[in-house]
Every structure is written in C-alpha cells, then in structure tokens.
C-alpha cells in the first residue's frame, strides 16, 4: 500500500471516529433536553434529531474532509514521488548527475543533498576503479609482449626436445590467454568511461552473418560440430562493422566451445517488424537457472563443467552486451539444462 493511500485511510478513520464522538455527544444533549421538555418519546426524538444533524452537517463535513485530506496528502508527497522517479533513473554511467531540489528547504531537500553526496562518492569510486583497471591493463601489455617475443624466439630453436617444446607451447598458450584478458578488460574499461567511439555506417547484416557462419564452420570442424544457417534474410542497418563482427564471433565461438562433440549450432537472421532478430542456438549442457541472471557479468562462466577445459576468461558476453547496448539493441539468453542454449539479439534495421 502506498503512503498516500495509507495516510488517506488513517485520515478517514480519524474523521469517522470524530463523527461518532460528535454524534454521541449530540445524542446525549438532545436526549437530556427531551427529558427536561417532558417529551413522550425522548429516545426516539433524540435519535431522529441526531440522524438529521449528522446527515445534513456531518456527512458533508466528512466528504469535504476526505477530499481535502487526500489533496493535502498528494500535494505533500508529490516531491517524494518526483525524488523517487529521479533516483530510479540513476545508474553507474550517470552518477555525476545531480538530483534537483524542491526549493522548500525542508527534510526532502536535505534528503536530496544526501543522495547527491552519496552518488558523488560512488562516482569517484567508480572512476578510481576504472583508472586503476585501465592503467594496470596498459602496464601489463608490455611485459606480456616481451614474454611472447622471448617464447617465440625460444620455440624457433632447433635443439629443443619434444618435452621442452611442449612446455614452451603451454607457456605461450597461457601468455595468449592473459593477453586476451588484458585486451578485454581494456576494452570494457574504456567503454565504461565512454572512450570507445563506434564508426556507424550502412551495412548488410546478412553479409556479416554469412561471414560469421563461414568462420564458425571452420572453428567447429575439430569437434565435429554441425553448424547450420537456418535462415538469413537480407537486412540493412546502421552499425559498426568491426564491433558487430566481434559480437558475432564471440557468440558463435561460445556456441561451439560450450557444446559437445557431434552437437549442432543453428544460426538465423530474420526481420521482426522494425527489428532484425539474430538467433544463435547450440546444444550442450546448457546454463544453470541460477547463473542466467549473471550471465553477462564479467568473469562469469556459464558452464561449470567446462570451466576447466574450455579456453576463455568470462569477458566475451560482457563485451557482447556492451556492443548490443551501443547499437541501441537488446539481447537475451535462454537455456534448458542438458538440451539447448539460445542467444537472441534484436537490432533496429532500415
């Protein structure tokens, strides 16, 4: 129950009790006066008089009081409603925006000041975290590049034994994995800070999907996974070609990695009203229901059974979500454990 409704009910209860008290007082006065006047039926006369007075005076007073109380309550709580709506619009990307004051100098204005101070502190904390992540990612790139170069040089040595070559190859794989993590963190941190500029241009989504389909077939060959292009309508849109290709690669790569040998991947693109619907479906163990709400969180791995055997760092879907949001689209992932997982994306098309 809203505060406005609760206050109105309480106010109505108080008015009703007041009316009853007034009626009892009137009844007593009229009854005693009837006895003094030696009336034959003082009780009946008193009840009649009280009823007429309550109907003619009390009832209009109660109705007027209720309407007035409701109006006053609504007027008094209007700043609370406005403040609530403004707070609901705050998220991590607009913490620097300030809530407006009502200008009354009352408790609500003080509450607004408290909210503004809190969001300012949060904004400062988020900025420090972004700066730290960005600087750390940048500083890590140099030693990783040096290590990669040294390992590549060592692998070209002809005198290496098979065991030594395998050990160096394993170290190279870990260096590459660290480099992908650093690149992903750098991209997401810059995106959070608004430093990544997209190059929007007219493009054919069906061409991008066909390219992603061809790449997916190559990636799936080693696991004997069947990749099918179910439908691919001709659809034009405005978008960043590089980022959309990255999005498609991440989704198809996940559909192949989190699959089982001999499984299938289905890709489809069609027009739904004024939007382009891209759907990528894959077989596999699926995603546990408790993980679905966090599937786009950074470093979240959807399939625990594959987390130790599948390469990845848990940043791919976070990057996908950012790319979709940057194109004013939306994406959702549904999964039936042990059966299928479906990633569905909607983009505005021409």
N, C-alpha and C positions, 0 to 999 in steps of 0.2 A: 504494500500500500504506500502511495506517495505521501510525502509530508503534507502537501496541500490538502489531500483527501482526509488524512488523519486529523489535521487541525480543524477542518470543517466539521467532521463528525464530533470531535470533542466540543467544539463551539455549539453545535446543535444540541448536544446533550446538556450542556450548561443552560442554554436557553429553555429547554424543556423542563428541567428541574426548577428553574426560576419561575416558569409559568405555573407549575404545580404548586409551588410555595405561595405564589400570589393568589392562586385560586383558593387554596386552603385558608389563607388569611381573609379573603373576601367572604368566603363561606361562613367563617366564624363571626365576622362582623355583622353580616346580613342576618344570620340565624339568631344572634343575640338581640338585634334590633327588632326582629319579628316577634320575639317573645315579649319584649317590652311593649310592643304595639298591640299585644293580645290577639295576634292573628290565630285563626283556627288551625292552619297547617304550616307552621313555621319552617319545618324541614323542606317541604315541597316548594315553598316560596323561595327559600334560600338557594336551593339547587337551581331553580329556574333563573333567578337573578344572576347567580354566578355563571351559569352557562351562557346567558346572553352577553354578559360583560366580556367573558373570555372569547366568545365568537366575534364580537364586534371590535374589541380592542386588542385582546391577547394574541389571537391568530394573525392578524395583520402585522403586529409587532414582531412576532416570531419569524414570519416570512421575510419581512424587511431586515431583521437582524441576521438571518441566514445569508441573504443576498449580500448584505453589507460586509459580513464576516468573510464570505467567500472572495469578494472583490479585494478586501484588505489583505487577505492571505495571499492571493495571487499577486497583488502588487508588491507585497513584501518579499515574496520568494522569487520574483522574476530575475533579480540579479544572481540568485543561486543557480537557476536554470541556465542563464547565459554563461556563468562561470563553468558549470559542468560541461556544457557543449564545447566551450573553448579548450578545456583540459582534455577532453576526449580526442581532439584533433592533434594533440602533441605526440610526436614520435621521435626516434633518435636522430632524424635528419632536420628537424626544425626546433631543436631545444633552445636555440638562440632567440626565438621569437618570444615577445613579452605579452602577457595577458593584460587586457585593458581594464582600467579601474572604473567602478560605477560613479565615482566622484562624490560619494556621500560622506567619506571619511569614517565609515562605520567598521564593524568587525569583518564584513566581506571584503572591504578594501585592504584590510590587514591580511586576510587570508590570501588575497591576490598577490600581495607583496611576498608572502611566504612561498607561494608557488613559483613566483618569478625567481626568487633567490635559489630555490631548490633546482629548477631547471637550468639556471646559470651554472651552478656547481656541477650538475650532471653533464652539461655541455663541455665544461672544462675537462672533466674526467675522460669523456669520450675522445676529445681532441688529443689529450695526452696519450691515450692508448693507441690512437691512430698514428700519431707521430712516432711513438716507440716502435710499433709494428713496421711502419714504413722504413724507418732508419735501420732497424735490425735486419729487415729483408734486404735492404740495399747493401749493408755491410757484409752480409753472408754471401752475396753473389761473387765477390772477388775471390775468397778462399775456395769456394766451390769450383770456380773456373780454373783456378790453379791446380786443384786436386784432379779435376777431369783431364787437364792437359798432361799432368805427370803420369796418370794411369794410362792414357792413350799412348804416351811415349814408351812406357814400360811394356805395354801389350805388343808393341812392334818388335820387341827383342826376340831374336831367333833362338836364343839359348834357353828360353823358358821351358820348364817341364809342363806336363799336362796339368798337374795339381796346381802349380803356380799360376798358370794361365786361367784356370777356373777360379782361383781365389781372387785374382785381379779383376776378372769379369764380374764376379759377385760384388766387389767393391765399387766397380763402375756403375752397376745397377742401382746400388744404394745412393751413389752420388747423383745419378739422374733423378731418383725419387726425391731426394732433398731439393734438387733444383726445381722440380715441378711444384713442390710445396711452397718454396720461396716465391716462385712466379705467381702462383695462385693467391698467396697472401698479399703480395704487392698489388695485384690487380684489384682485389676486393677492397683493400685499404684505400687505394686511390679512388675507387668507385664511391666508397663511403664519404670521402672528402670532396666528391664532385670534381675530381681532377681528370677523369676519363671522358674524353669527348668522342661521341659517336658520329660517324660520317653517313648521314642518311642520304639515300639515293633510290631512284626507282629500280626495282629488281623483280625477277620472277622467282617466286618461292618454289615452284615446281622444279625449276632447274637446280636450285640448291638441294632439294630433297633427292633428286636423282643422283647428284654427285655424292651425297651422304650415303645413299643406298649402295652405290658402287664401292665406296670406301668400306662400308660395313661388310659387304660380301667378302672382301679381301681379309678383313680382320677375323671373320668368322670361320675361315677355311681350316685353321689349325685345330678348332674344336668341333668340327663337323656340324656346325650350327647352320640351319637353313634360314636365310634372310629373304623375305618376300615383300615386294612392293604391291600392296593390295589395291590402292588407287592413288592417282596423282593428277588432280585437276589443274588446269592452267590458271594460276592465280598470281596477280601482280600486287605489289605492296611497296611501301616506303620503309627502308631499313638499312642497317649497317651490314654489308655483305660479310665482312670478316667476322663480326661477332655472331651473326646468325649461323655461319658455318661452324664456329666454335661451339655454339649451342647444340647443333645437330650432331656434331662429333661426340660431345660429352654424353648425350642421351643414347646414341647408338652404341657407343663404347660400353656404357653401363649395361645396356640390354644384352650385350654379348658376354661381358665379364661375369655378370650375375645370372648365369644361365647354366644349363647342364649339357654335356656332350650329346649331340643329336637333337637338341632343342630347336626352337623356332623363334624368329623375330619378325614381327609384322609392322610395316610402315605404311601409313596412309595420310594423304593430304586431300582435303575437300573443303568446299565453301559452305559455310553455315550462316545464312543471312548475310550480314556485312562483315563477317569474320572468317579468317582462314583457320581451319581446325587441323592441327598436326597431331597424329596419334602414333605412338610407338609402343608396341605390346611385345612382351617376351615371356617365355616360360621360365621356370626355375622354382626356387624355394620360396620366393616372394618376400614380403616385408611384414614383420610382426605388427599387429594393430597398434601396440603401444609406441612403436617407433615412427609411425606415419606422421603424427603432428610435428615431429622434429626432423623430418627427412631433409629439409632444406637448411638445417643448422650446419654451421661449419664444423668439420671433422666428424660429422655423424656418418657412421657406416650402417647402411640399411640391413645387410645380411650378415649376422654374426658368424654363421657357419663358414662364410667365405672370407672373413676379415683377415685371416692369416695367410690365405693362399692367393687372394686377388690383389693385384697391384692397385694402388690408389691411396689418396690421402684424405678423402672425405670433403673435398672442396668443390668437386665438379658440379653438384646440384646447387650449391650456393651461387656459383658463377652463372649457371643456367637461370636461376631465379632473378638474378640481377639483370641479365640480358633481356629477359622477358619483360621485367618491370620498366627497363629503359625504353622499350618499344611500346609501352602502354598496353601490354598484353597481360595474360594471366596463365598460370599453369597449375595443374593438379595431378597428383599421383594416387592411384588406387591400386590395391593389391589384395589378392586372395592367396594366403599362405599355402604353398605347395602346388599352386596352379599357375596363375599369371600375374604380371605387374603391368599396369598401363600408365604411361605418361601422356597427358593430353594438354596441348598448348593452343591458345587462341590469340591470334594477332589480327589487327584491323587491316583489311585489304582494300584495294581500289575497286 
